[in-house]
C-alpha cells in the first residue's frame, strides 16, 4: 500500500480516539484519515463494511490528499 497503517496491540490508541468497545475489548470499526501533517481529515466511527457509501466517502477523502 502507498500509505502507512497502524496497529494498536496495547489498545492505547483506540481508547484515546474513543473507539474502544469494552464488551469485546476491541476497536469499534472506524476509519480515520490522517494527512501528511498529522491532522485528522476524516472520521467515521460507524463504518459499515457492507455499505458502499462508506467506502466511497473514504476514497473521496483520500483522493483529496493526493491533489
CNS distance restraints for C-alpha pairs under 8 A (distance, minus, plus):
assign (resid   8 and name CA) (resid  12 and name CA) 6.71 0.50 0.50
assign (resid   8 and name CA) (resid  13 and name CA) 6.23 0.50 0.50
assign (resid   8 and name CA) (resid  14 and name CA) 7.33 0.50 0.50
assign (resid  11 and name CA) (resid  15 and name CA) 6.29 0.50 0.50
assign (resid  11 and name CA) (resid  20 and name CA) 7.72 0.50 0.50
assign (resid  11 and name CA) (resid  26 and name CA) 7.67 0.50 0.50
assign (resid  12 and name CA) (resid  16 and name CA) 6.21 0.50 0.50
assign (resid  13 and name CA) (resid  17 and name CA) 6.03 0.50 0.50
assign (resid  14 and name CA) (resid  18 and name CA) 5.96 0.50 0.50
assign (resid  14 and name CA) (resid  19 and name CA) 5.18 0.50 0.50
assign (resid  14 and name CA) (resid  20 and name CA) 5.21 0.50 0.50
assign (resid  14 and name CA) (resid  27 and name CA) 5.97 0.50 0.50
assign (resid  15 and name CA) (resid  19 and name CA) 6.11 0.50 0.50
assign (resid  15 and name CA) (resid  20 and name CA) 5.17 0.50 0.50
assign (resid  19 and name CA) (resid  27 and name CA) 5.51 0.50 0.50
assign (resid  19 and name CA) (resid  28 and name CA) 5.15 0.50 0.50
assign (resid  19 and name CA) (resid  29 and name CA) 7.87 0.50 0.50
assign (resid  19 and name CA) (resid  30 and name CA) 7.39 0.50 0.50
assign (resid  19 and name CA) (resid  45 and name CA) 7.07 0.50 0.50
assign (resid  20 and name CA) (resid  25 and name CA) 6.73 0.50 0.50
assign (resid  20 and name CA) (resid  26 and name CA) 5.96 0.50 0.50
assign (resid  20 and name CA) (resid  27 and name CA) 4.70 0.50 0.50
assign (resid  20 and name CA) (resid  28 and name CA) 5.99 0.50 0.50
assign (resid  21 and name CA) (resid  25 and name CA) 5.38 0.50 0.50
assign (resid  21 and name CA) (resid  26 and name CA) 5.37 0.50 0.50
assign (resid  21 and name CA) (resid  27 and name CA) 5.56 0.50 0.50
assign (resid  21 and name CA) (resid  28 and name CA) 5.76 0.50 0.50
assign (resid  22 and name CA) (resid  26 and name CA) 7.06 0.50 0.50
assign (resid  28 and name CA) (resid  45 and name CA) 6.96 0.50 0.50
assign (resid  28 and name CA) (resid  46 and name CA) 7.64 0.50 0.50
assign (resid  29 and name CA) (resid  45 and name CA) 6.50 0.50 0.50
assign (resid  29 and name CA) (resid  46 and name CA) 6.55 0.50 0.50
assign (resid  29 and name CA) (resid  47 and name CA) 5.89 0.50 0.50
assign (resid  29 and name CA) (resid  48 and name CA) 7.59 0.50 0.50
assign (resid  30 and name CA) (resid  43 and name CA) 7.43 0.50 0.50
assign (resid  30 and name CA) (resid  44 and name CA) 5.51 0.50 0.50
assign (resid  30 and name CA) (resid  45 and name CA) 4.30 0.50 0.50
assign (resid  30 and name CA) (resid  46 and name CA) 6.07 0.50 0.50
assign (resid  30 and name CA) (resid  47 and name CA) 5.41 0.50 0.50
assign (resid  31 and name CA) (resid  42 and name CA) 7.63 0.50 0.50
assign (resid  31 and name CA) (resid  43 and name CA) 5.73 0.50 0.50
assign (resid  31 and name CA) (resid  44 and name CA) 5.17 0.50 0.50
assign (resid  31 and name CA) (resid  45 and name CA) 6.44 0.50 0.50
assign (resid  31 and name CA) (resid  47 and name CA) 6.81 0.50 0.50
assign (resid  31 and name CA) (resid  58 and name CA) 7.75 0.50 0.50
assign (resid  32 and name CA) (resid  40 and name CA) 6.66 0.50 0.50
assign (resid  32 and name CA) (resid  41 and name CA) 7.59 0.50 0.50
assign (resid  32 and name CA) (resid  42 and name CA) 5.63 0.50 0.50
assign (resid  32 and name CA) (resid  43 and name CA) 4.73 0.50 0.50
assign (resid  32 and name CA) (resid  44 and name CA) 6.68 0.50 0.50
assign (resid  33 and name CA) (resid  40 and name CA) 5.71 0.50 0.50
assign (resid  33 and name CA) (resid  41 and name CA) 5.63 0.50 0.50
assign (resid  33 and name CA) (resid  42 and name CA) 5.06 0.50 0.50
assign (resid  33 and name CA) (resid  43 and name CA) 6.70 0.50 0.50
assign (resid  33 and name CA) (resid  58 and name CA) 7.80 0.50 0.50
assign (resid  33 and name CA) (resid  61 and name CA) 7.61 0.50 0.50
assign (resid  33 and name CA) (resid  62 and name CA) 7.36 0.50 0.50
assign (resid  34 and name CA) (resid  38 and name CA) 5.61 0.50 0.50
assign (resid  34 and name CA) (resid  39 and name CA) 5.38 0.50 0.50
assign (resid  34 and name CA) (resid  40 and name CA) 4.37 0.50 0.50
assign (resid  34 and name CA) (resid  41 and name CA) 5.78 0.50 0.50
assign (resid  34 and name CA) (resid  42 and name CA) 7.35 0.50 0.50
assign (resid  35 and name CA) (resid  39 and name CA) 5.47 0.50 0.50
assign (resid  35 and name CA) (resid  40 and name CA) 6.43 0.50 0.50
assign (resid  35 and name CA) (resid  41 and name CA) 6.59 0.50 0.50
assign (resid  35 and name CA) (resid  65 and name CA) 6.75 0.50 0.50
assign (resid  41 and name CA) (resid  61 and name CA) 7.69 0.50 0.50
assign (resid  42 and name CA) (resid  58 and name CA) 7.71 0.50 0.50
assign (resid  42 and name CA) (resid  61 and name CA) 6.92 0.50 0.50
assign (resid  47 and name CA) (resid  51 and name CA) 7.94 0.50 0.50
assign (resid  47 and name CA) (resid  54 and name CA) 6.16 0.50 0.50
assign (resid  48 and name CA) (resid  54 and name CA) 6.59 0.50 0.50
assign (resid  49 and name CA) (resid  54 and name CA) 7.72 0.50 0.50
assign (resid  49 and name CA) (resid  55 and name CA) 7.97 0.50 0.50
assign (resid  51 and name CA) (resid  55 and name CA) 7.13 0.50 0.50
assign (resid  52 and name CA) (resid  56 and name CA) 6.28 0.50 0.50
assign (resid  53 and name CA) (resid  57 and name CA) 6.11 0.50 0.50
assign (resid  54 and name CA) (resid  58 and name CA) 6.48 0.50 0.50
assign (resid  55 and name CA) (resid  59 and name CA) 6.18 0.50 0.50
assign (resid  56 and name CA) (resid  60 and name CA) 5.98 0.50 0.50
assign (resid  57 and name CA) (resid  61 and name CA) 6.30 0.50 0.50
assign (resid  58 and name CA) (resid  62 and name CA) 6.20 0.50 0.50
assign (resid  59 and name CA) (resid  63 and name CA) 6.05 0.50 0.50
assign (resid  60 and name CA) (resid  64 and name CA) 6.52 0.50 0.50
assign (resid  61 and name CA) (resid  65 and name CA) 6.78 0.50 0.50
assign (resid  62 and name CA) (resid  66 and name CA) 6.86 0.50 0.50
assign (resid  63 and name CA) (resid  67 and name CA) 6.99 0.50 0.50
